[in-house]
Amino acid sequence: MEPDSTGQSPSGKFSDRHHGRSSGSSQKSSIKSRYKPLYFRFWFWLLVGFGGGLAALSSVWLSIEGSLPPANELLATVRSQTLTIAAGDGTILQQQGPATREPLKIEQIPKPLVQAFIASEDRRFYQHRGFDRQGIFRAVWANLRSANLVEGGSTITQQLARILFLNQERSLWRKLKEIRVAMKIEENLSKDQILERYLNSVYLGQGAYGVADAAWVYFSKSVNQLTLSEMATIAGLAPAPNFYSPTVNKSAAIGRRNMVLQRMQEDGVIHASEAMAAKNAPLTVKTSSPKRLQAKASYFTTYIQRELPKYVPADVLKAGGLTVETSLNPKWQQAAEAVVLKTVTENGKWQRFGQAALVAIDPRNGEVRAMVGGTDFGKHQFNRATQAQRQPGSTFKGFVYTAAIASGLSPYKQYLDSPFKVDGYEPKNFSERFRGEMSMRDALAASINVVAVKVLMDVGFDPTIKLAQSMGIKSPLIPAYSLALGSAEVNLLELSSAYGSLATGGMHTEAHGIRRIRDRSGNIIYDAKFTSRRVLDPDSAAIATWMLRNVITAGTGGAAALVDRSVAGKTGTSDKARDLWFVGYIPQLVTGVWLGNDNNQPTAGSSSTAAYAWNRFMVQAVEGMEVEKFAALPNLDNRKPTIKRQPVKPRRISIGKITDQNSEGGSLRQGENSENYQPTRRRRRRDRQSQELRHSRWRSRLQRQTPTADPQRYNRLMDRLRQNRIPRQPTLDSDQ
């Protein structure tokens, strides 16, 4: 019987053939479902999704971790892109970039001000560990209710992370990094440390970084002088400093202040009466410019910035965040600036010089303690203490005579001061008169040019140049006869540093102004370790100092004398008094002064003016300083030379005679015809009266003569008149 279309036979049973086919089909279906491809299975895609998500999160996590600052940088106290230069006592001299002028310890910040920031920015600051979920939800809800941005979700720690390590980019990636950095900060710093860093670095508008700057900028006060109302005003600035600034939008500032006060009351840190009184207080603003824009010792700080590349790699400088600790003494610096300005103001006009510079160095360690490069940094940024190369004049004689002493010559060795010409070069004394035989010591004190050249010839060019360079002169020195009179160009810093080698008994330490450099975390990345080296034997240094002390007591540097201690030093003027110098020292301090014009025009002054400026500064610098004595004069007999002379062998020498006309004789006071002699008004008046009296006497004698009767006698009398006429004393002086 044939089955019907349903596969059943008339008896209602499946046929064997169909049954077999059906059974095989179900088995195949079962096998097929058992071996279905994985991508058809739900759990497969669930695993793939979970694994992919985990991998993605791991990748993001690793990317975030890889972009985070190193753990040691999490201790940073300042932002990047900043530079702070501090004096020796920690006083900030100059700042560049977003930094506070007055970083405060948390103990120095009034507690209500700290509480105001917590109430305003992060009410759960002490409960979270850098990231506050509740704070985010609360901020979102508050913003939705007000339909405006009234509250932020970032914690104080997140804000600190953004300030110190990130930027202001608005992106999910930056937010994720911010959260992670905040968590790491919380792991490494205490809550107080976080608050201290935040309150010193948060930007509060009008160029103010940190609460100390804000107190000064808005109210011209220190933080401990602020009222509760003013504290709340400052704390309310953080979310939008420009919008809530009381100098820009006073009504918005008052509204924000009141909200901060309300939150402080709700948090229980102030009473309702205090909050009400502060809300009702008038908001009185008294603005001042940010202190970080006020630079001190500008010539010195520019010198420091030029020195930085010597000690810090370029990439570190570019990254910034550095604090440079210098050797400057603020008290001495203030005195030096006042002396320089006073000298130019009082003497510059009538002595025809417009600029001055001063450098003070501790010769024992080479530290620059004061530096003034001019009278007005705002108009002239050129630093005349470090950048101006000028002829040192007779101050260079200090090295010539020191070389002579080190070569074994006696300070009492006699030289003839007379007309002298060597290989076409003819040195002349300023007075154009000569003194005859005189010792090296006296010639140095009177700054006699002819003798200085002869001493240089006896010692030699190379020994003198090598000694000067080892003592601290870095500028090129040309071997020439004029070198003895200071024809080579040097700057004030190196000249003063070189004289410091005599103050220390022959030990030289390179002049420098940087003690330490710290990175943004406060770690020392450079520590000055300049070592002293011997450049001159102690006996020669002591003898040279003894000779230079005579310059002060009996020579051209009398204006520099100090009442309570010995001074050694040397005056100097260049050709036509273009440069006026004095470099002097005591055992603890060497100071150099320069006066002149930027255009190199001649002055009408003398180096005694520079010596007097030196005295004005040193009188203030030595206040409270222990009196130290120079080394005693050693035995001058049988000394062994420490440098070898290489005498110059000239091709031609011409020595003239001393006549009555070119001889100084012994009638003039000591030093009267030296480089710095400057007669007083009374002395000049007395000289004029004496001259007029002598002339009147000669006229009376001439009137009694009859020239037509004896013309030869008349001529002889006229010659005698001309020869015996008292020369007019120079009011201004210089070396030639």
C-alpha positions as CSV (number, residue, x, y, z in Angstrom):
1,M,0.0,0.0,0.0
2,E,1.4,3.2,-1.0
3,P,1.7,5.9,1.6
4,D,-0.2,9.2,1.2
5,S,1.4,12.5,0.9
6,T,1.9,12.8,4.6
7,G,4.2,9.8,4.6
8,Q,1.7,7.7,6.4
9,S,0.2,4.4,5.1
10,P,-3.5,3.9,5.1
11,S,-3.1,2.0,8.3
12,G,-1.8,5.2,9.9
13,K,1.8,4.2,10.3
14,F,4.8,5.7,8.7
15,S,6.4,3.7,6.1
16,D,9.8,2.3,6.8
17,R,11.4,4.2,4.0
18,H,10.1,7.5,5.1
19,H,10.8,6.7,8.7
20,G,14.3,5.9,7.9
21,R,14.7,9.2,6.1
22,S,13.1,11.1,8.9
23,S,15.3,9.5,11.5
24,G,18.4,10.2,9.5
25,S,17.4,13.9,9.0
26,S,17.0,14.4,12.8
27,Q,20.3,12.9,13.5
28,K,21.9,15.1,10.9
29,S,20.2,18.1,12.4
30,S,21.4,17.1,15.9
31,I,24.9,16.7,14.7
32,K,24.7,20.0,12.8
33,S,23.5,21.9,15.8
34,R,26.1,20.3,17.9
35,Y,28.9,21.5,15.6
36,K,27.4,25.0,14.8
37,P,30.2,27.6,14.2
38,L,31.3,29.7,17.2
39,Y,30.4,33.0,15.6
40,F,26.8,31.8,15.7
41,R,26.8,31.4,19.4
42,F,25.8,34.2,21.9
43,W,28.3,33.3,24.5
44,F,31.1,33.6,22.0
45,W,30.2,37.2,21.2
46,L,29.7,37.9,24.9
47,L,33.3,36.7,25.5
48,V,34.6,38.6,22.5
49,G,32.9,41.7,23.7
50,F,34.2,41.3,27.2
51,G,37.7,40.5,26.1
52,G,37.8,43.3,23.6
53,G,36.5,45.7,26.2
54,L,39.1,44.5,28.6
55,A,41.8,44.8,26.1
56,A,40.7,48.3,25.1
57,L,40.5,49.3,28.8
58,S,44.0,47.8,29.3
59,S,45.3,49.7,26.3
60,V,43.8,53.0,27.6
61,W,45.1,52.3,31.1
62,L,48.6,51.6,29.8
63,S,48.4,54.7,27.6
64,I,47.4,56.8,30.5
65,E,50.0,55.3,32.8
66,G,52.7,55.9,30.1
67,S,51.7,59.5,29.7
68,L,51.8,60.3,33.4
69,P,54.7,62.2,35.0
70,P,57.3,60.1,36.9
71,A,56.5,59.4,40.6
72,N,59.3,61.8,41.7
73,E,57.7,64.7,39.8
74,L,54.5,64.3,41.8
75,L,56.2,66.2,44.5
76,A,56.4,69.3,42.3
77,T,55.7,72.6,43.9
78,V,55.7,74.9,40.9
79,R,54.4,74.8,37.3
80,S,56.4,74.1,34.3
81,Q,57.4,77.0,32.0
82,T,58.5,79.1,35.0
83,L,61.8,80.5,36.2
84,T,62.4,81.9,39.6
85,I,65.6,83.6,40.6
86,A,66.2,84.1,44.3
87,A,68.8,86.0,46.3
88,G,71.1,84.5,48.8
89,D,68.6,84.9,51.6
90,G,65.7,83.4,49.6
91,T,64.2,86.7,48.5
92,I,62.7,86.4,45.1
93,L,64.5,88.7,42.6
94,Q,62.7,87.8,39.4
95,Q,60.0,85.4,38.1
96,Q,59.0,84.4,34.6
97,G,55.9,82.4,33.8
98,P,52.9,81.4,36.0
99,A,54.4,81.4,39.5
100,T,53.6,83.1,42.8
101,R,56.0,85.7,44.1
102,E,55.3,84.7,47.7
103,P,55.0,80.9,48.2
104,L,53.4,80.2,51.6
105,K,53.6,77.3,53.9
106,I,50.2,75.9,54.9
107,E,50.7,77.2,58.4
108,Q,51.1,80.8,57.0
109,I,47.7,80.7,55.3
110,P,44.8,81.7,57.6
111,K,42.5,78.8,58.3
112,P,39.3,80.6,57.2
113,L,40.9,81.1,53.8
114,V,41.7,77.4,53.5
115,Q,38.1,76.5,54.6
116,A,36.7,79.0,52.1
117,F,38.4,77.2,49.2
118,I,37.3,73.8,50.5
119,A,33.7,75.0,50.8
120,S,33.9,76.5,47.3
121,E,35.8,73.9,45.4
122,D,35.7,70.5,47.2
123,R,33.5,70.0,50.2
124,R,34.4,66.4,50.5
125,F,38.2,67.1,50.2
126,Y,39.1,65.1,53.4
127,Q,36.9,62.1,52.5
128,H,37.9,61.3,48.9
129,R,41.2,59.9,47.5
130,G,41.5,62.3,44.6
131,F,38.3,61.4,42.7
132,D,34.9,62.1,44.2
133,R,31.9,60.4,42.5
134,Q,29.5,62.0,44.9
135,G,30.9,65.4,44.1
136,I,30.4,64.8,40.4
137,F,26.8,63.7,40.8
138,R,26.1,66.7,43.1
139,A,27.7,69.1,40.6
140,V,25.7,67.7,37.7
141,W,22.4,67.9,39.7
142,A,23.1,71.5,40.8
143,N,23.9,72.6,37.3
144,L,20.8,70.9,35.9
145,R,18.6,72.6,38.6
146,S,20.0,76.0,37.9
147,A,20.3,75.5,34.1
148,N,23.7,77.0,34.4
149,L,27.3,76.0,35.3
150,V,27.3,76.8,39.0
151,E,29.4,74.0,40.4
152,G,32.3,71.9,39.0
153,G,33.0,68.3,39.6
154,S,36.8,68.4,39.8
155,T,38.3,68.0,43.2
156,I,41.0,70.2,44.5
157,T,43.5,67.4,43.9
158,Q,42.3,67.1,40.3
159,Q,42.7,70.8,39.8
160,L,46.2,70.6,41.2
161,A,47.0,67.7,38.8
162,R,45.7,69.9,35.9
163,I,47.7,72.9,37.1
164,L,51.0,71.2,37.6
165,F,51.1,68.4,35.0
166,L,48.3,68.8,32.4
167,N,46.8,71.6,30.3
168,Q,43.4,73.1,30.0
169,E,42.3,71.0,27.0
170,R,38.6,69.9,27.3
171,S,38.5,66.3,26.3
172,L,37.7,62.9,27.8
173,W,41.3,61.8,27.4
174,R,42.6,64.7,29.5
175,K,39.9,64.1,32.1
176,L,40.9,60.5,32.5
177,K,44.6,61.5,32.9
178,E,43.6,64.1,35.4
179,I,41.7,61.6,37.5
180,R,44.6,59.2,37.4
181,V,47.2,61.8,38.3
182,A,45.0,63.0,41.1
183,M,44.9,59.5,42.5
184,K,48.6,59.2,42.4
185,I,49.1,62.6,44.0
186,E,46.9,61.4,46.9
187,E,49.0,58.3,47.2
188,N,52.2,60.4,47.6
189,L,51.2,63.6,49.4
190,S,49.3,64.4,52.5
191,K,46.1,66.5,52.4
192,D,47.9,69.5,53.8
193,Q,50.7,69.2,51.2
194,I,48.1,69.1,48.5
195,L,46.3,72.2,49.9
196,E,49.6,74.1,50.2
197,R,50.6,73.4,46.6
198,Y,47.1,74.2,45.3
199,L,46.8,77.5,47.2
200,N,50.2,78.6,46.0
201,S,49.6,77.8,42.3
202,V,45.9,78.3,41.5
203,Y,45.2,81.1,39.0
204,L,42.9,83.8,40.5
205,G,42.8,86.4,37.7
206,Q,44.6,89.7,37.0
207,G,47.9,88.0,36.8
208,A,47.7,86.5,40.4
209,Y,48.9,83.0,41.0
210,G,48.2,81.8,44.5
211,V,46.4,83.3,47.4
212,A,49.3,85.6,48.4
213,D,49.3,87.2,45.0
214,A,45.6,87.5,44.9
215,A,45.5,89.3,48.3
216,W,48.0,91.8,47.0
217,V,46.5,92.3,43.6
218,Y,42.9,92.8,44.7
219,F,43.3,94.3,48.2
220,S,46.9,95.4,48.5
221,K,47.2,93.2,51.6
222,S,49.0,90.2,52.9
223,V,46.9,87.1,53.5
224,N,46.9,87.5,57.3
225,Q,45.4,91.0,56.9
226,L,42.3,89.8,54.9
227,T,38.8,90.0,56.3
228,L,36.4,87.0,56.1
229,S,34.5,88.8,53.3
230,E,37.8,89.2,51.3
231,M,38.8,85.6,51.9
232,A,35.5,84.4,50.5
233,T,35.8,86.7,47.5
234,I,39.3,85.3,46.7
235,A,38.1,81.7,47.2
236,G,35.2,82.3,44.8
237,L,37.5,83.3,42.0
238,A,38.8,79.9,41.2
239,P,36.1,78.5,38.9
240,A,36.1,81.6,36.6
241,P,38.7,84.2,37.7
242,N,37.9,86.7,34.9
243,F,34.1,86.5,35.4
244,Y,34.1,86.7,39.2
245,S,36.9,89.3,39.4
246,P,35.8,92.2,41.6
247,T,37.6,94.6,39.3
248,V,35.7,93.3,36.3
249,N,32.2,92.3,37.5
250,K,31.6,93.5,41.1
251,S,28.0,92.2,41.3
252,A,29.0,88.7,40.2
253,A,31.9,88.8,42.6
254,I,29.6,89.7,45.5
255,G,27.1,87.0,44.5
256,R,29.9,84.4,44.4
257,R,31.3,85.6,47.7
258,N,27.9,85.2,49.4
259,M,27.5,81.7,48.0
260,V,30.9,80.7,49.4
261,L,30.0,82.2,52.8
262,Q,26.7,80.2,52.7
263,R,28.5,77.0,52.1
264,M,31.0,77.7,54.9
265,Q,28.0,78.2,57.2
266,E,26.4,75.0,56.0
267,D,29.7,73.1,56.6
268,G,29.8,74.5,60.1
269,V,33.1,76.3,59.8
270,I,31.6,79.7,60.5
271,H,28.6,80.8,62.5
272,A,25.5,82.3,60.9
273,S,26.2,85.7,62.5
274,E,29.7,85.7,60.9
275,A,28.3,84.7,57.5
276,M,25.7,87.5,57.7
277,A,28.3,90.1,58.8
278,A,30.6,89.1,55.9
279,K,27.8,89.2,53.4
280,N,26.8,92.7,54.5
281,A,30.3,94.0,54.4
282,P,31.1,96.3,51.5
283,L,33.5,94.9,48.9
284,T,36.3,97.5,48.8
285,V,38.9,96.8,46.1
286,K,42.4,98.3,46.2
287,T,44.3,97.0,43.3
288,S,48.1,96.6,42.9
289,S,50.2,95.1,40.1
290,P,51.3,91.5,40.7
291,K,54.6,91.4,42.7
292,R,55.9,88.7,40.3
293,L,56.1,91.4,37.7
294,Q,58.4,93.5,39.9
295,A,62.0,92.6,39.2
296,K,64.9,93.4,41.6
297,A,68.5,93.6,40.7
298,S,67.7,93.4,37.0
299,Y,71.3,93.6,35.8
300,F,72.2,90.8,38.0
301,T,69.3,88.6,37.0
302,T,70.0,89.0,33.3
303,Y,73.6,88.0,34.0
304,I,72.2,84.9,35.8
305,Q,70.0,84.0,32.8
306,R,72.9,84.2,30.5
307,E,74.9,81.9,32.8
308,L,72.2,79.2,33.0
309,P,73.0,77.4,29.8
310,K,76.4,76.6,31.2
311,Y,74.9,74.5,33.9
312,V,71.5,73.3,32.7
313,P,70.8,71.4,29.4
314,A,68.7,73.2,26.8
315,D,65.7,70.8,27.1
316,V,65.6,71.3,30.9
317,L,65.6,75.0,30.5
318,K,62.9,74.8,27.9
319,A,60.7,72.7,30.2
320,G,61.1,75.3,33.0
321,G,59.9,75.0,36.5
322,L,63.4,75.9,37.7
323,T,64.3,77.9,40.9
324,V,67.8,79.4,40.8
325,E,69.4,80.2,44.1
326,T,72.0,82.9,43.8
327,S,74.7,84.5,45.9
328,L,73.4,88.1,45.8
329,N,73.2,90.0,49.1
330,P,70.0,92.1,48.9
331,K,71.3,94.6,51.5
332,W,74.6,95.2,49.6
333,Q,72.8,95.2,46.3
334,Q,70.5,98.0,47.5
335,A,73.5,100.0,48.7
336,A,75.3,99.4,45.4
337,E,72.4,100.6,43.4
338,A,72.0,103.8,45.5
339,V,75.8,104.5,45.3
340,V,75.8,104.1,41.5
341,L,72.8,106.4,41.0
342,K,74.1,109.0,43.5
343,T,77.6,109.1,41.9
344,V,76.1,109.7,38.4
345,T,73.6,112.2,39.7
346,E,76.0,114.3,41.8
347,N,79.2,114.0,39.7
348,G,78.2,112.9,36.2
349,K,77.1,116.2,34.8
350,W,80.1,118.3,35.7
351,Q,82.6,115.5,35.1
352,R,80.8,114.5,31.9
353,F,80.1,110.8,32.5
354,G,76.7,109.3,32.2
355,Q,77.0,105.7,33.4
356,A,78.5,103.7,36.3
357,A,78.9,100.1,37.2
358,L,79.8,98.3,40.4
359,V,80.7,94.6,41.3
360,A,81.3,93.1,44.7
361,I,82.8,89.6,45.0
362,D,83.6,87.4,48.0
363,P,87.2,86.4,46.9
364,R,87.2,83.4,49.2
365,N,84.6,81.5,47.2
366,G,84.1,83.6,44.0
367,E,80.5,84.5,44.8
368,V,79.1,87.7,43.3
369,R,77.5,89.5,46.2
370,A,76.4,92.7,44.4
371,M,76.2,93.8,40.8
372,V,75.0,97.0,39.2
373,G,75.4,97.4,35.4
374,G,74.1,100.9,35.0
375,T,71.8,103.5,36.3
376,D,68.5,102.6,34.6
377,F,67.8,99.1,33.4
378,G,64.4,100.2,31.9
379,K,66.3,102.4,29.4
380,H,69.6,100.6,29.0
381,Q,69.6,96.8,29.5
382,F,73.3,96.7,28.5
383,N,75.2,95.4,31.5
384,R,78.4,97.5,31.9
385,A,79.7,95.2,34.6
386,T,79.8,92.1,32.4
387,Q,79.4,93.1,28.8
388,A,81.3,96.3,28.4
389,Q,84.9,95.8,27.3
390,R,86.9,98.8,28.2
391,Q,90.6,99.8,28.8
392,P,91.5,99.3,32.5
393,G,94.1,102.0,32.4
394,S,96.4,102.0,35.4
395,T,94.4,99.3,37.2
396,F,96.4,96.9,35.0
397,K,99.6,98.0,36.7
398,G,98.6,95.8,39.6
399,F,99.3,92.7,37.5
400,V,102.6,94.2,36.1
401,Y,104.0,94.9,39.5
402,T,102.7,91.6,41.0
403,A,104.5,89.7,38.2
404,A,107.7,91.7,38.9
405,I,107.5,90.7,42.6
406,A,106.8,87.1,41.8
407,S,109.8,87.1,39.5
408,G,112.0,88.0,42.4
409,L,112.3,91.8,42.0
410,S,112.3,93.9,45.2
411,P,109.6,96.5,45.7
412,Y,112.5,98.8,46.5
413,K,114.2,98.3,43.1
414,Q,115.0,101.7,41.6
415,Y,113.9,102.9,38.2
416,L,114.6,106.1,36.4
417,D,111.5,108.2,35.6
418,S,112.7,110.2,32.7
419,P,111.9,110.8,29.0
420,F,111.8,107.4,27.5
421,K,111.1,105.9,24.0
422,V,111.3,102.3,23.1
423,D,110.8,100.9,19.5
424,G,108.8,104.1,18.6
425,Y,106.6,103.9,21.7
426,E,106.9,106.8,24.1
427,P,105.0,106.5,27.4
428,K,104.3,109.8,29.1
429,N,103.2,110.7,32.6
430,F,100.0,112.7,32.8
431,S,101.9,115.7,34.2
432,E,104.5,115.4,31.4
433,R,107.0,115.8,34.2
434,F,109.5,113.3,35.6
435,R,110.7,112.4,39.1
436,G,114.0,110.8,38.5
437,E,115.0,107.7,40.5
438,M,112.2,106.1,42.4
439,S,111.3,102.6,43.7
440,M,108.7,100.3,42.3
441,R,106.6,100.8,45.4
442,D,106.5,104.6,45.0
443,A,106.0,104.4,41.3
444,L,102.9,102.2,41.8
445,A,101.5,104.5,44.4
446,A,102.0,107.6,42.2
447,S,100.9,105.6,39.1
448,I,104.0,106.6,37.1
449,N,103.6,105.3,33.5
450,V,107.3,105.4,32.4
451,V,108.3,103.1,35.3
452,A,105.4,100.7,34.6
453,V,106.6,100.2,31.1
454,K,110.2,99.6,32.2
455,V,109.0,97.0,34.8
456,L,107.0,95.2,32.1
457,M,110.0,95.1,29.9
458,D,112.1,93.6,32.7
459,V,109.6,90.9,33.5
460,G,108.4,90.2,29.9
461,F,105.1,90.1,28.1
462,D,104.4,86.4,28.4
463,P,105.0,86.0,32.2
464,T,102.9,89.1,32.9
465,I,100.0,87.9,30.6
466,K,100.0,84.4,31.9
467,L,99.9,85.6,35.5
468,A,97.0,88.1,34.8
469,Q,95.1,85.3,33.0
470,S,95.6,82.8,35.8
471,M,94.4,85.4,38.3
472,G,91.1,85.8,36.5
473,I,91.5,88.0,33.4
474,K,89.7,86.1,30.5
475,S,89.8,88.8,27.8
476,P,92.6,88.6,25.2
477,L,95.8,90.4,26.2
478,I,98.1,91.6,23.5
479,P,101.8,91.6,24.1
480,A,102.7,95.3,23.6
481,Y,104.5,98.0,25.6
482,S,101.1,99.8,26.1
483,L,99.9,96.7,28.0
484,A,101.6,98.1,31.1
485,L,99.2,101.1,30.9
486,G,96.1,99.1,30.4
487,S,95.6,99.2,26.7
488,A,93.9,95.8,26.5
489,E,90.1,95.7,27.0
490,V,88.6,93.9,29.9
491,N,85.3,94.0,31.8
492,L,84.7,95.0,35.4
493,L,83.7,91.5,36.6
494,E,86.9,89.8,35.5
495,L,89.1,92.7,36.6
496,S,87.6,92.6,40.1
497,S,87.8,88.8,40.3
498,A,91.5,89.0,39.3
499,Y,92.2,91.4,42.1
500,G,90.5,89.0,44.5
501,S,93.4,86.6,44.0
502,L,95.5,89.1,45.9
503,A,93.0,89.4,48.7
504,T,93.2,85.6,49.3
505,G,96.9,85.4,49.3
506,G,97.2,84.0,45.8
507,M,94.2,81.7,45.6
508,H,91.7,82.2,42.8
509,T,88.1,81.0,42.6
510,E,86.1,81.7,39.4
511,A,83.5,84.5,39.8
512,H,80.0,83.1,39.7
513,G,76.5,84.1,40.9
514,I,74.6,80.7,41.0
515,R,74.8,78.6,44.1
516,R,72.1,75.9,43.3
517,I,69.4,75.2,40.7
518,R,66.3,73.2,41.7
519,D,63.8,71.5,39.5
520,R,60.0,71.9,40.0
521,S,60.0,69.2,42.6
522,G,62.7,71.0,44.7
523,N,65.4,68.5,43.8
524,I,68.9,70.0,43.3
525,I,70.0,69.5,39.7
526,Y,73.1,71.8,39.9
527,D,75.2,72.6,42.9
528,A,78.1,75.0,42.5
529,K,81.4,73.4,43.5
530,F,84.0,75.9,42.4
531,T,87.4,75.0,43.8
532,S,90.1,77.5,44.6
533,R,93.5,77.1,42.9
534,R,96.8,78.7,43.7
535,V,97.8,81.2,41.0
536,L,100.4,83.1,43.0
537,D,102.7,82.3,45.9
538,P,101.6,83.7,49.3
539,D,104.7,85.9,49.8
540,S,104.3,87.6,46.4
541,A,100.6,88.2,47.1
542,A,101.4,89.7,50.5
543,I,104.1,92.0,49.0
544,A,101.8,93.1,46.2
545,T,99.0,93.8,48.7
546,W,101.5,95.8,50.8
547,M,102.3,97.9,47.7
548,L,98.7,98.4,46.8
549,R,97.9,99.5,50.4
550,N,100.5,102.2,49.9
551,V,98.3,103.4,46.9
552,I,95.6,104.2,49.4
553,T,97.7,105.6,52.2
554,A,100.2,107.6,50.2
555,G,99.1,107.6,46.6
556,T,96.3,108.1,44.2
557,G,93.6,106.1,46.0
558,G,93.3,108.1,49.1
559,A,89.5,108.6,48.6
560,A,88.9,104.9,49.2
561,A,90.4,104.7,52.7
562,L,88.2,103.2,55.4
563,V,88.4,104.3,59.0
564,D,88.5,101.0,60.8
565,R,90.5,98.7,58.4
566,S,93.3,98.5,55.9
567,V,92.4,98.8,52.2
568,A,94.5,97.8,49.1
569,G,93.6,98.8,45.6
570,K,94.4,100.7,42.5
571,T,93.0,103.6,40.6
572,G,93.0,103.8,36.8
573,T,92.0,105.9,33.9
574,S,92.2,105.2,30.2
575,D,93.2,107.6,27.4
576,K,91.5,111.0,27.7
577,A,89.8,109.8,30.9
578,R,87.3,107.8,28.9
579,D,87.1,105.2,31.7
580,L,87.5,105.9,35.4
581,W,88.3,102.9,37.6
582,F,88.9,101.9,41.1
583,V,89.3,98.3,42.2
584,G,90.0,97.7,45.9
585,Y,89.7,95.0,48.5
586,I,89.8,93.9,52.1
587,P,90.4,90.2,53.0
588,Q,86.7,89.4,52.8
589,L,85.5,91.5,49.9
590,V,86.8,92.9,46.6
591,T,84.8,95.6,44.8
592,G,85.3,97.3,41.5
593,V,83.8,100.6,40.2
594,W,83.7,101.9,36.7
595,L,82.6,105.3,35.5
596,G,82.3,106.5,31.9
597,N,80.1,106.9,28.8
598,D,78.5,104.3,26.6
599,N,79.6,106.1,23.4
600,N,83.3,106.1,24.7
601,Q,83.4,109.9,24.8
602,P,86.1,111.4,27.1
603,T,85.0,112.4,30.5
604,A,86.2,115.4,32.5
605,G,86.6,113.3,35.7
606,S,89.2,111.5,37.6
607,S,89.5,108.0,39.1
608,S,89.4,109.5,42.6
609,T,85.6,109.8,41.9
610,A,85.5,106.1,41.4
611,A,87.5,105.6,44.5
612,Y,85.1,107.7,46.5
613,A,82.1,105.7,45.1
614,W,83.9,102.6,46.2
615,N,84.3,104.0,49.7
616,R,80.6,104.9,49.9
617,F,79.6,101.4,49.1
618,M,82.1,99.7,51.3
619,V,81.3,101.8,54.4
620,Q,77.8,100.2,54.2
621,A,79.0,96.7,53.3
622,V,81.5,96.3,56.2
623,E,78.9,97.2,58.8
624,G,79.0,94.4,61.4
625,M,81.8,92.7,59.5
626,E,84.7,91.4,61.5
627,V,88.0,93.3,60.9
628,E,90.5,91.0,59.3
629,K,94.1,91.9,58.7
630,F,96.2,91.3,55.6
631,A,99.1,88.9,55.7
632,A,102.2,90.4,57.3
633,L,105.0,91.6,55.0
634,P,107.4,88.7,54.5
635,N,111.2,88.9,54.5
636,L,112.3,90.7,51.3
637,D,115.8,89.3,51.4
638,N,116.9,86.2,49.5
639,R,113.4,85.5,48.0
640,K,113.2,82.8,45.4
641,P,111.2,83.7,42.2
642,T,108.1,81.7,41.4
643,I,107.8,82.8,37.8
644,K,110.6,83.2,35.3
645,R,111.4,86.5,33.8
646,Q,111.6,86.8,30.0
647,P,112.9,90.3,29.5
648,V,111.8,92.1,26.4
649,K,114.7,92.8,24.0
650,P,113.8,96.1,22.2
651,R,115.4,97.1,18.9
652,R,115.8,100.7,19.9
653,I,115.7,102.7,23.1
654,S,116.0,106.4,23.6
655,I,116.4,107.9,27.1
656,G,116.1,111.7,27.6
657,K,117.4,113.9,30.3
658,I,115.5,115.4,33.2
659,T,115.7,119.2,32.9
660,D,114.5,122.0,35.1
661,Q,111.5,122.4,32.8
662,N,110.3,118.7,32.9
663,S,111.3,117.9,36.5
664,E,108.6,117.7,39.2
665,G,111.2,118.5,41.8
666,G,110.4,118.4,45.5
667,S,108.4,121.5,46.0
668,L,105.0,120.0,45.2
669,R,103.0,118.0,47.7
670,Q,103.1,114.2,47.3
671,G,100.7,113.0,44.7
672,E,100.0,116.5,43.4
673,N,101.0,115.6,39.9
674,S,99.8,112.0,40.0
675,E,97.0,110.7,38.0
676,N,94.3,111.6,40.4
677,Y,95.5,114.9,41.9
678,Q,92.5,117.2,42.0
679,P,93.2,120.6,43.8
680,T,90.5,121.9,46.1
681,R,88.7,125.2,45.3
682,R,90.7,126.9,48.1
683,R,94.0,125.6,46.8
684,R,93.2,126.8,43.2
685,R,92.3,130.2,44.6
686,R,95.5,130.4,46.5
687,D,97.5,129.3,43.5
688,R,95.9,132.0,41.3
689,Q,96.6,134.7,44.0
690,S,100.2,133.5,44.2
691,Q,100.5,133.6,40.4
692,E,99.0,137.1,40.2
693,L,101.4,138.3,43.0
694,R,104.4,136.9,41.2
695,H,103.4,138.5,37.9
696,S,102.8,141.8,39.5
697,R,106.3,141.7,41.0
698,W,107.8,141.0,37.6
699,R,105.8,143.7,36.0
700,S,107.1,146.2,38.6
701,R,110.6,145.2,37.9
702,L,110.1,145.4,34.1
703,Q,108.5,148.9,34.5
704,R,111.8,150.0,36.1
705,Q,113.8,148.9,33.1
706,T,114.3,150.8,29.9
707,P,114.0,148.2,27.2
708,T,115.4,150.4,24.5
709,A,118.5,151.0,26.6
710,D,119.3,147.2,27.1
711,P,117.1,145.0,24.9
712,Q,119.1,141.8,25.8
713,R,118.4,142.3,29.5
714,Y,114.7,142.8,28.7
715,N,114.6,139.5,26.7
716,R,116.4,137.6,29.5
717,L,113.8,138.9,32.0
718,M,111.0,137.8,29.8
719,D,112.5,134.3,29.4
720,R,112.8,134.0,33.2
721,L,109.2,135.1,33.6
722,R,108.1,132.4,31.2
723,Q,110.3,129.7,32.8
724,N,109.2,130.5,36.4
725,R,105.5,131.0,35.8
726,I,103.6,128.6,38.1
727,P,101.7,126.2,35.9
728,R,97.9,126.1,36.3
729,Q,97.1,123.0,38.3
730,P,94.9,120.5,36.4
731,T,91.5,120.1,37.8
732,L,91.0,116.8,36.1
733,D,93.4,114.0,35.5
734,S,94.0,110.7,33.7
735,D,96.6,108.3,32.7
736,Q,98.1,108.3,29.3
